[in-house]
């Protein structure tokens, strides 16, 4: 396992290595540039010193004038085409310059490095010229000790500055890396603490958000992102716990009724009417269980993004009319009238079975939660490429406290004695899943004690 200290050390070493390579490349580049500039400066000095001498020799046939020259650290020789030195400056003396082979046949200005045992390293220029005495070559050599001394000083300076620079970089990088990784270490520690609390399943401790030191830098943004992710996960886990609890509660009641009826029937012999009555009760409970399981399956498919709805051409007014006819018997039993104001010929692409189920959910809720001898208004109109379906009842309404939760699974805003929805508390959750799969939206406007209006917007097929 990589600790914060080992990570800090690795990052510091990597940073120092990268900066060291960059510094080495920079110093080497500086040295090569300085060496080239010093050599070019010496070559310019050789050209400037040899120019006047070559000009005089070109007009004077006597090359012996060179023998009168005695300049410090400037050695002159005149070489004929055979390579023999025919004249030289006074300071050359008896120790002639070690000229390269073919020095007398040089046809253009040339620079060479000479190794003279007596004078050391020399830089020489060979300048060809012609006078009435024929072609000759003037050789001028200068010692390179000053240039080499400057380059040696520069090398020593580099050898001193490089380790000092590297040490300074190491100190700065250690401070900077430690300062940069401190928030990461804190985030890691807090995350580990949260993981340890989550591992203790017997303790339901609320999660604490990661501390954000600077919300504007990268680590602050990372911490805020983690907080949002953890908050979403916590909310999802809470919903999952609530869903499992509610599903268990909803399934427990019909299962208890089924078990009780079965045990009662089997406890002793019964008459045919008693068996018929028990089987009818069992059948009702099995239908409730079937609706709950089918609703859970639909919602599970929607959560997984696998709720596949057919896209077939249909008329919404016809599907809505059929749904109202299916809901009419239960409405008539309570003396409730379903008034319809449906615009005809509203075409769309959708799944007729799911749309019928969607409309029946709202009609069933409107009938169940409305008092007897009231009216349910159903409207269908089109606007801005959308089909708008409204279900308006005169029922008990929804309080402001319950309104944000009405589309949650197994959530019931109505009193317990007001009846159950068609799908055991899953009706509006299924309706919302169907509408989203159809590419639409749902809105609810309600007033407690005065009724509710559910508005569904669905896309219209304009073909």
C-alpha angles and dihedrals in degrees: 000000000000111000126206091253094052090046090051091050093049093049091048092050092047092048092048092048092051093046091044092055090047092049092047091050090048095049092046090050091050091049094049090047092049092047092051092047093049092049092048090049090053090048090052089050090053092050092048092049096046097044100079092043093052090048092054094046092050092061098034115068091202110084091184089094087083089069089068093061117102109164120157114258092358115109118190128192132169114213125195123217091270091060096252120138106238097176139007141177122267096253092058090068116165094331104084121200116269095247120192121249113279095020091143094057098054109134101192139029108289135179123213138174113234128196108212114185091210101037102030125225115356135189111217136190122203113205117184118213138166131218135160088287091062134252119337138165124230114213120199119181130184129185116255095208094108091051092045091048090053092047091047090052090049091050091050090049090051092048089053098041096045098063091038091052091046092050091049090049090050092052093046093045092049090053094043096044091047091049092046095047095045092085089045090052090049091049090049092049093048092046090050090050091050091049090051091051091048090051090058095081093176091065119063099201119171114246119249120218120244114263113256110211098179114011092195102057127076095264091048090052089047091051092048090049090051090049091052091047093048092046090052091048091048090050091047092049090048091051090047092051091047091046093051091046093049093043090051090049093048093048094044095065099055091039090053090049091049092049092047094049092047093049091046093051093046096046093081141347114290137196120256091255091053091049089049092049092049093048090050090054090047090049091053092051092046089053090053091049091048092052092049093048092046090049092049090049091051092050092046090053090048092050090051091049090242100112097125113196121190116243102216127151112257142150114252093204091058093049091047092048091052091048091053090052091051091051094045098088094056090044093050090050088064095037092250119150121215108211115197128203102174126168109223129233097026102157127194143158113250150108109287095202095053093042090052089050089049094052093044091054092060094040091049092049092048092052096043096048098041124088119244121278094026132120135249114204119208118189134181123189139147129235133165094351094312133108110224118204119188129193111191122180138175095227137124096294127210127278122237089247093056098038097084091053104045093102093052118107117267091359114140121189092179123085116268093249095054095085134258130278121250094263103038099262096324099092101101092039089055090045091054091048091051093047092050091048088052090051095249140113140231131218130183127205114183145163121200110251093005105072142258137266119207115195121197122191116198129177115258122226105232096186 
